[in-house]
Amino acid sequence: MTYDGIILGAGHNSLVLEAYLGRAGLKVLCLERRHVAGGGLATEEDPRHPGFLHNTHSFYHRALTHLPWYRDLKLKEKGAVYIEPDLNVALVLKNGRTLEWWTDFEKTAASFAAFSVKDEAALRRWRKDFLPIVERILIPESQSPPIPPERRRQLLEKSAEGRLLLEVSALSPLEFVLREFENPVIQAGLLFFNGLREVDLRCRGFGHHIAALLASPGKAQMCIGGSAALARALVAAVTESGGEIRLQTTPRRILTDAGKVTGVETSDGMRYHARHFVASGLNPQQTFLELLEQDLLPRRWRDKARQFEYNLLAPLFGLYLNLNEPPRYSAALSNRNLEKAFMVILGLEHFEQFPEIVRCHEQGRVPPTAMWGSCPTDFDPSQAPAGKHTAFMWEKLPYRLNGDPLQWDAHKEEHGRAMLDVWSQYAPNLKGSVVDSFVRSPLDTERTLPNMRGGDLLVGAFANGQVGYNRPFQGAGHYRGHLSGLYLCGASCHPGGNITGLPGYNCAQVILNDLGLRADWAPPSAESVIAQL
Ligand SMILES: Cc1cc2nc3c(=O)[nH]c(=O)nc-3n(C[C@H](O)[C@H](O)[C@H](O)COP(=O)(O)OP(=O)(O)OC[C@H]3O[C@@H](n4cnc5c(N)ncnc54)[C@H](O)[C@@H]3O)c2cc1C
């Protein structure tokens, strides 16, 4: 069977890519090892309790409806309908006080002011200063192929916004927060958000991340019916564009001839031929070390792929509950807003907890519980049987528990019970309301989605220079591999992990450009936008 191109893995980045290429008239096939497409866009029905749905690999989709592919591919019309709850995030302290992020900025500012008037002023200042940076630099950069670092620096140095970005970036997130904010709860909240975006808080070069988050108008959203509704809409967009997805099909080898990729052989012995390209939505080790003939791989590429690093702090442990009633937080007795809080953070009181969390990850120990989660059915009753509820908590825990990921199989149930104990201290009705529960460890993440090596849900750290033009590594950062027709389109590429679809969106621009096909939907290049500042 011959196609114009073949894509490996049917994560959302691959599906975005496939839909755009299909719309350009290309005949594309996507190969996926699981029984379902969507990768991290997973919603699972509890097999023991029909009707209880759980979003086990992503729930908070930040500013998803603002993403260009959501609009271009008409995903709302295909069933991916989003809501953005007003009280977007609440950090609940043991004493019942809460630090709140609202879709309405003034309410967020008031919440900051209740902890520190000085920090409220810092919030306002950074939001004002960074709003143009987010809109005119960071968003355009995320939505087009990255600019080489030297050229980027030259361009940024020409404008006040660019210079401020460079100056703040030179700090680590920790340095930024400690320099600009004084209240330990606010410091902890901000560093938590930084952690959610998985930037190591000690890492210089990322000081702008928190300022960008403070300024960003995009908040966490959820998909009605569960995250898989977005996967289904993307599959519909692929099908509409003439694309095919072959499930339960594992690639064994990328076929090549005379320095060009020519197709893919699968583990059942089938061969699929590709006239123009093979694009991999997998990680660099899978793509370069497992699927390509090693004698055709230049030594430098082999070394770079081997050295590609994963996040120490990204793996998550999940506790998922089927409930008779939603969690009722004691703190809501004095703050009724909390009854409609979307994301709730528990166990985080002080920024000094972070060094301990990092130490525990380094040593494979379980840190004191700090976790976050939601009760999806408070906003979307369709995710449980009538009158019932679901809720979950996620906690960052080390992949190598006591030095060995297999230890999770022996300890995960016990850890789930410990999380429920902590959760119940904040929501005393919880234990009595549980119908059933299950847990997922960082090892389970890797077993389900092997591209998330070491349980790294971002499929690669931002350390080791693995950023922008050099993500996944120097030489491969523009979505192209070393062979003609080989491309990369997953979260290991710029701008990285999470449900953004942007690695796939940007890769589509590169492939269409290389094939001399029009991409009239593509935004102006980041370079041209920044040059106009
Ligand atoms: C517990 C958890 C919670 C998360 N929560 C959020 C959240 O709330 N918000 C958010 O934005 N992000 C979240 N993420 C991260 C998000 O899921 C990922 O960053 C995102 O899914 C990456 O998208 P992708 O398309 O690059 O790859 P994936 O979604 O990982 O898709 C890769 C696909 O490739 C397939 N595959 C892997 N190996 C092979 C192979 N050898 N052959 C063929 N196919 C293969 C996989 O089965 C999968 O379908 C979470 C992740 C986890 C694990």
The ligand as a MOL file (V3000), in Angstrom:
LIG
                    3D

  0  0  0     0  0            999 V3000
M  V30 BEGIN CTAB
M  V30 COUNTS 53 58 0 0 0
M  V30 BEGIN ATOM
M  V30 1 C -1.2500 11.5530 34.2140 0
M  V30 2 C -1.0990 12.5990 33.1510 0
M  V30 3 C -1.8030 13.7780 33.2530 0
M  V30 4 C -1.6610 14.7720 32.2910 0
M  V30 5 N -2.4100 15.8980 32.3950 0
M  V30 6 C -2.3540 16.8400 31.4360 0
M  V30 7 C -3.2270 17.9560 31.4850 0
M  V30 8 O -4.0820 18.0640 32.3580 0
M  V30 9 N -3.0850 18.8930 30.5220 0
M  V30 10 C -2.1930 18.7800 29.4930 0
M  V30 11 O -2.1250 19.6700 28.6450 0
M  V30 12 N -1.3690 17.7040 29.4190 0
M  V30 13 C -1.4360 16.7310 30.3580 0
M  V30 14 N -0.6420 15.6230 30.2670 0
M  V30 15 C 0.4040 15.5880 29.2270 0
M  V30 16 C -0.1170 15.2090 27.8550 0
M  V30 17 O -0.8820 14.0290 27.9620 0
M  V30 18 C 1.0490 14.9760 26.8790 0
M  V30 19 O 2.0460 15.9620 26.9860 0
M  V30 20 C 0.5410 14.9160 25.4360 0
M  V30 21 O -0.4120 13.8870 25.3300 0
M  V30 22 C 1.6480 14.6740 24.4160 0
M  V30 23 O 1.0330 14.6150 23.1540 0
M  V30 24 P 1.6780 13.8520 21.9010 0
M  V30 25 O 0.6770 13.9120 20.8080 0
M  V30 26 O 3.0090 14.4080 21.5840 0
M  V30 27 O 1.9140 12.3690 22.3850 0
M  V30 28 P 0.9260 11.3180 23.0830 0
M  V30 29 O -0.3640 11.9260 23.4640 0
M  V30 30 O 1.7120 10.6810 24.1600 0
M  V30 31 O 0.6800 10.2990 21.9240 0
M  V30 32 C 1.6760 9.4080 21.4360 0
M  V30 33 C 0.9730 8.2660 20.7430 0
M  V30 34 O 1.9670 7.3790 20.2270 0
M  V30 35 C 1.6010 6.0500 20.5400 0
M  V30 36 N 2.8060 5.2320 20.5870 0
M  V30 37 C 3.7740 5.2010 21.5370 0
M  V30 38 N 4.7230 4.3340 21.2050 0
M  V30 39 C 4.3600 3.8220 19.9950 0
M  V30 40 C 4.9450 2.8890 19.1180 0
M  V30 41 N 6.1070 2.3070 19.4020 0
M  V30 42 N 4.2970 2.6170 17.9660 0
M  V30 43 C 3.1230 3.2100 17.6360 0
M  V30 44 N 2.5070 4.0990 18.4420 0
M  V30 45 C 3.1350 4.4030 19.6040 0
M  V30 46 C 0.9060 6.1440 21.8660 0
M  V30 47 O 0.0800 5.0160 22.1070 0
M  V30 48 C 0.1200 7.4480 21.6900 0
M  V30 49 O -1.1310 7.2220 21.1030 0
M  V30 50 C -0.7770 14.5920 31.2040 0
M  V30 51 C -0.1020 13.3820 31.0740 0
M  V30 52 C -0.2520 12.3920 32.0430 0
M  V30 53 C 0.4970 11.1080 31.8760 0
M  V30 END ATOM
M  V30 BEGIN BOND
M  V30 1 1 1 2
M  V30 2 1 2 3
M  V30 3 2 2 52
M  V30 4 2 3 4
M  V30 5 1 4 5
M  V30 6 1 4 50
M  V30 7 2 5 6
M  V30 8 1 6 7
M  V30 9 1 6 13
M  V30 10 2 7 8
M  V30 11 1 7 9
M  V30 12 1 9 10
M  V30 13 2 10 11
M  V30 14 1 10 12
M  V30 15 2 12 13
M  V30 16 1 13 14
M  V30 17 1 14 15
M  V30 18 1 14 50
M  V30 19 1 15 16
M  V30 20 1 16 17
M  V30 21 1 16 18
M  V30 22 1 18 19
M  V30 23 1 18 20
M  V30 24 1 20 21
M  V30 25 1 20 22
M  V30 26 1 22 23
M  V30 27 1 23 24
M  V30 28 2 24 25
M  V30 29 1 24 26
M  V30 30 1 24 27
M  V30 31 1 27 28
M  V30 32 2 28 29
M  V30 33 1 28 30
M  V30 34 1 28 31
M  V30 35 1 31 32
M  V30 36 1 32 33
M  V30 37 1 33 34
M  V30 38 1 33 48
M  V30 39 1 34 35
M  V30 40 1 35 36
M  V30 41 1 35 46
M  V30 42 1 36 37
M  V30 43 1 36 45
M  V30 44 2 37 38
M  V30 45 1 38 39
M  V30 46 1 39 40
M  V30 47 2 39 45
M  V30 48 1 40 41
M  V30 49 2 40 42
M  V30 50 1 42 43
M  V30 51 2 43 44
M  V30 52 1 44 45
M  V30 53 1 46 47
M  V30 54 1 46 48
M  V30 55 1 48 49
M  V30 56 2 50 51
M  V30 57 1 51 52
M  V30 58 1 52 53
M  V30 END BOND
M  V30 END CTAB
M  END
